[in-house]
Amino acid sequence: MGTLTIRTTAEQDQIIEQVQQLLGESAGSKTLLRCVAEYQKLSLTLEDQNLKLKEALNRVDELENLILNYLNSQHALMSVVSPHTNKVTRKQYPASSQVAKQNLNKILETLR
């Protein structure tokens, strides 16, 4: 077993005391050891969550593209009747960002 000596600043002492109270630990050294033990688990969890978020954002983008393709197909069919119909762009579909946020929130709720 080793001995660890840490010289801290007043600011670092304040941070350690705050975390110590949050964790309910009786000593600063126990607080630091507990934080070190939890760090690796939390790092892996964060990596996993970031990967899931990236996948969810990619899926939202795919769904937005499907919606735009649908709308453009619908307009193409309508242009047979009225030749002045134009393609739909993301700028013309302002709800897409709102829809994306709502979909992302649903996905994140599911992941929790």
N, C-alpha and C positions, 0 to 999 in steps of 0.2 A: 504494500500500500504506500502510495506517495503522499507527499504534502504539497499543497498548492497555496502559494502566497500571492495575493493580488493587491496591488496598490491602486486604489480608486480615487476618483475626483469627487467633489461634493455632488456634482450633477449625477455621476454614476451611482453614488450612494443613494440618492433620492430615487432614481429609477429602480434600483434593486429593492428598496423598501416598498415602493408601490407594487411591484410584482410579487414580493413576499406577502403582502396583505391580500392580493388577489388570489394567490395560491394557498393561502392559509399556512404557510411554512413558519417555523419558529426562528430559523436562522438564515442569514444571507447565503451561507455556503450551501445549505440544503436547497435554497431557491435556485442558485446557479446550477447545481448538479441536476435538479429536476428539469430546468430549462434545456440543458444540454441533452438530456435523455429524450426529451420530447421533440427537439429540433429536427432530427432525422426523419421521424414519422411525419411531422408536419411538412417537411420539404417534399417527401414522396407524395403526400396527399395534394399539395399545391401543384406539383407537376401533373398529376392525374387530372385534377380539376381544370387546369389550363388546356390539356389535351381535349377533354370533353367539351370545353367552351369553344375551342377552335373547330371541332367537328360540328358543333351545334350552329356556329356562325356560318360554316360552309353549307350546311343543310338549309339554313334560312336563305342564303344567297341562291341556292338551287331552286328553292320554292318561289322566290321572287322572279327568277328567270322563267319558271313555268307559267306563272301568272301573266307575265309580260308576253310570252309566246301565245298564250291563250287569247289575251286581248288583241294581239296583232292578227291572229288567225280570224277572230271574230270580225275585226275591221276589214280584213281582206275579203271575207264573205260579204260584208255590207257594201264594200266598194263595187261589187257586181251590180248592186241596186243603185248606189250613189257613188260615182267615180271620184268625188272630192274628199273621200275619207283618207286620213293620214295614219301613218304608223304611230303606235304608242311608245313613248320613251319613259325612262324613269322619272324625268322631270315632270312629265304629264301625269304621272301616277304618284302623287304626293303621299298617298296613304301607305305606300310600300315601306317607308321607314317606320311608320307607326306599326304596321303589320309585323314587320321584322322584330321590333322591340317586344311586341306582345308575344310573338312566337318564341322568341328567345327567353322571355320570362317564364313561359309555360314549360319550356325545355329545362330551364334551370330548376324550376319547382320539382319537376319529375326526377332530376338527378339528386336532389336533396333527399 
